Amino acid sequence: MQTPAAMRARDPRGAARTAVLVLLVCAVVMLVFSLFGPNSVTRAGMVASWVTAAVLVALAAVYRAVPPERIDARGGYVLIALIGAGLCCGMNWITQDPSAGGQAFLAFPVLWAGVNLRRGAVALVAAVSLAGDAVVLFHLQPVGDAVSDLSFFGAVLVVMAIMLVRAAETTDRLVALLQQQATVDSLTGLVNRRVLDEALGSALGAPLTPQGASLVLVDVDSFKTINDRYGHPVGDDALVHVADVLRTVVRAGDAVLSRMGGDELAVLLPDCSADVAVRRASEVLDAVRAAPLLLADGTLLAVSVSLGVAHAPSHATGLEELYAAADAALYAAKRAGRGRVEVALT
């Protein structure tokens, strides 16, 4: 049975490392408390401390040995936080300790959950911690004192959990934004050269299908002239326009659409023969011709592209060789008058 995403760790490996550390630290503290403090006053308190320390060490060994992803899939990380809350409340009950020091141990599972788990799991751990604390306090104290202590410590736990969750979610959003910026071209919205290289390397590294794989390079004709005559913003608009046309002709699910840099775009077509790639390139060429760019003053700017097609293994077998073959075909299209498709030489 798989654990719902809301109950999982944000980073299973990081959660495993911190879980082992917290479990071992708490085990050492319990051993110290068995010799000093309220846990050492009675034999029951001492035995409970030793048993708890042994359980914590055993859990640390399990969480150190089992793969983090497997623990996460089975809900092991939210479980360890709930076990921690239960052990804290159980020790306070056994040692008859409703003090602030005894309750402070409940901060450990909530803190750990807030740093490592998602919102739903943190809410569950905080709620269980408060419920357990309430049972202990109302058992050991008069109602008025129990309400007072629970209100204070409950507020501390809730505020702490909320702040940690918000900080973690802000961090996740920033990380996602950085990852997007590292993979997506900000102007066209296509993936960048790095992603294309990885996809092409994977396509060429695996056994090729009978159809092979094709690479199409697309270059905007007379791009410098557009920039010089209309300004760089219009040049940027032309690039975005061509990228949008490319998306309408080539579905992203069938290909990798990329901006190589400058005015050059690329299309990786896995499991695609040379003939089909040429046909797709011709469709792109016709679509760009049929869709002029509308300028701010209402005039239409005709945009033209040249395309070079290379196929693996017909024209190359390695990544750099395939790029070189497609690039040579692209420049052959440029030399032949632009606005055309050329195929690499065998």
N, C-alpha and C positions, 0 to 999 in steps of 0.2 A: 504494500500500500504506500502510495506516494504522499508526502506531506504537502499541504497547500502552500503556494508561494508566499502567502502572508505570514506563514509560520517558519520560514526558512532564514538562514543567515545571509547577510549581504555578501560576505566573503568567507566561504566555508574553511579555507585554510587558515585565514587570520583568526577566525573564531576558535578553531582547534588549538592554535598556539596559546591564545589568551586563556582559554578554558583550562588547559593543563596548568598554566602558571597560577591562576586564581585558586584552583583546587588544591595545589600543593601548599600555597601560602596559607590557605584556611586550615589545612591539616596541621601545619606547624603551630598555628595560633591555638587550635583546639588542644594540642599536646601541652602547650604552655599554660592554658587555662585549667588543665587537669591538675596542675601543680600549684597554681596561684589563682586567686580570684574566686568567684562564686561557684565555679565548677568543682573546685577542690574541697568544698565544705562538707559534702556528703559523698558516701561511696557510690551512690547512684549517679551523681554528677560526674565523678571521675570515670566510671565505667562508660557512661554515655559519651564522654569526651573521647575516650580511646576508640570506642566503636565508630564514632563519627569520623575521627581522623583516619581510621582504617578504610572506611567507605570512600572517603575523599581520595585517598591514595589509589585505591582500586579503580575508581572512576577516571582518575588522571591517567593511569596505565592504559585503560581501555581507549580513552580519547586520543592517546598518543599512538596507539597501535593501529586503530581502524582508520581506513581512508576517510578524509573529511567529507568528500562528496557523498559517500555511503551514509555517514552519520546524518548529514543534512537531509538526505532524501527520506530517512526514517524518522525525522523529527527529533533527532538526538540533541540538538542544541537548545531548543526550547525546553526539552525535557530536563536537561542538566540545570537550567535556571530554576525550573519548578522544584526539582529535587533540592537545590540549594535553599530555596525559600522554606520548603518543608523541614529541612534539617535545622534551620535557624529557629523556627517556631517550636519544633520539637525539643530542642535544647533548652529554650527559655521555659517551656512547660516543666520539663524534668527538673531543672535547677531552681524552679520557682523564682525566676528572675525577670520581672517586668521593667527593669531599669532602662534608661536611655541607651546605656552601653550594650545591653542585650539586644535591644531592638535595632541598634545600629548595624548589626550583622546583616539585616535584611537589605541594606543598601548594596551589598555585594552582588546578589543575583540581579537586582534591578539595574545597577550600573553596567554590569556585563551585558545584559540583554539590550540596554539602550545603545551601547556601542556597537554590538555585533549583529543584532537581529532586526527584523523589519517591524513596522508599526504594529501589526496585529499581534505578533509574539510579545512585544514589549508591553502592550496593554494587558495581555493575559498574565504575564509574570507579575506586573505591578498589582493587578487585581487579586491574584492568589496571595501575594505577600501581605497585602492589606487585610484580606480575609483571615489569614492565619494569625496575624498580629492581633486582630480584634478578638479572636477566640481566646488567645492566651491572656490578653489584658483583662477581658471581662471575667475570666476564670480566676485570676490572681488578685484583682483590685476591685475596690468599690466602683459602682457604676460611674460616678462623677469623675473619679481619677482616670478610669479607663477611657471615657469619652474625651477627656482633655488630652491624654497622651496620644490616643489614636488620631485625634484631629491634627495635632502638631506633626507627629511623625508621618501621618498619611499625606499631609500637605507637602512635606519634604520629598517623599518618594514620588508623588505625582508630578510635582514641578520638575524634579530631576529627570524623570522619564520623558516628559514633554520636551524639555530643552535638548536632551540627547537625541531624541528622534528627529526633531527639526534640524539640528546640526548635521546629523547623518544624512538626511534627505537632501539638504542643501549641498553637501559634499557629493552625493551621488549625481545630482543634476549638473554640477560643475564638471565632474569626471566625464559624464555622458557628452557634455558640450565639447570638452577637449578632445574626446575620441572622435566626435563628428568632424571637428575642425581638422583633425589629423588625417581623415579619410575622404572628406568631401570638399570639392572646389567651391569656394564661397560665392563665386560669380555665377557659374552655370548650374550648380547643384549636382553635377556629375561627380563620380568618384575621381580621386586624383591618381597620378602616375604610380604611386606606391601600391595602391590597391590593385591597379591593373597589372603591375609586375607580379604581385603575389598570385593573382588569379591565372595569369598566363603561365607562371612557373608551375602552378599546380596542374594546369591542363596539359602541359608538355611533360611534366614529371611522371604523370600516371600513364598507363598504357593507352595509347590513342585508340579511339573507336574507328571503325572502318571509314567513317566520314572525315576523320581528322579534325583539325581546328583551324579557324581562319582569323586573321587580323586585318582590319580595315582602318587605314589612317585617313582622316578627313581634314582638309586644310581650306580655310576661307580665302578665296581668290582676291587679290588686290587689297588685302587687309590694310596695308600701310596707306594706300590711297584713300580708303574710307576714313581712317584716322586723320589724315592730313586735311581732307576736304571738309569732313563733317565734325571732327573733334573726337577725342577719345571716348566720351560717353556714348556716342553713336556706335563706335567700334565695339564697345562692351555690349551694347544692345544687339549688335549683329551676332556676336558670339552666343549670347543667350538665346537669340532667335534660332540660330542653327541648332543649338543643343535641344531646344524644344521640338523642332522639326524631327530631329534624330529620335527623340523619345516616341513620337507618334508613329514612326516607321518601324523602329526596332524595339520590341518589348524588352523591358529590363529583365524579365524572368528568363528570357532566352539568351541574353548577352550581358556583357559588362560594358557600360558606356562610361567613357573617361575623358577628362581634359588632360592632354599631355603637357600643355604649357603653351603660352602665347596664343596663337589662333589655330592650334592644331588639336583636333579631337581624335578619339580612337574608339573602335568597336571590336571587342573580342567575341567571337562566335564559336563557342565550344560545340563539338559534334556537328560540324558544318563543313560540307565539301566546298571546293573552290568555286564550282559553278553556282552553287546556291549563294555563296558570299558575294560573287560578282552581281548576281541578281538583286541581292539586298542593297548593295552599294549603288546600283543603278536606280533603285527605288528612292534612296536617300537623295541622290542627285536630282531626280525629277521633282521630288517633294520640295526641295529647297528652291528650285527654279519657279515652282508654282506658287510659292508663298513669299512675296516681297515683304520687306520690313517697312512698317508704317512709322514714319518719323513724326516728331512732335508738331511740325507745321502742316501735317496732313498729306505730305507727298509720300510716294512709295519708292523705296530703294531696292532695286533688284540685287539680290545676293547670289553669288555663285560659289561653288565649292569644287575642289578637285579631290579625287579619292584614289588611294593605292591599296591593292588587295594582295595579301600573301597567305599561303596555306602551308600548314604542317601536316604531313611530312613532304608534300610535293616540292616546296621551295626552300624549306629549312627544317631543322629538327631542334635547334636550341633557341633560347629566348632572344639573345642578341642577334642571332642570324635571322630570325623571323622579323624582328624590328627592322633590321637593315634591308631585308627583301621588300617589306611593305613601304619603307621610306624611299627606296629606289623606284618602286612603282609609282609612288606619289609624285616624285620629281619628274618622272617620265610624263605623267599627266600634265604637269605644269608646262613642261617644254613643248608638249604637243598642242598647246593653246588654251589650257585651263578648261574648267567646266566639263570634265570627263572622268571616266573610270579607266584605270590601267591595272593590269595584273602583273605580278612579278614574273621575271623570266625563270624558267626551270634551270 
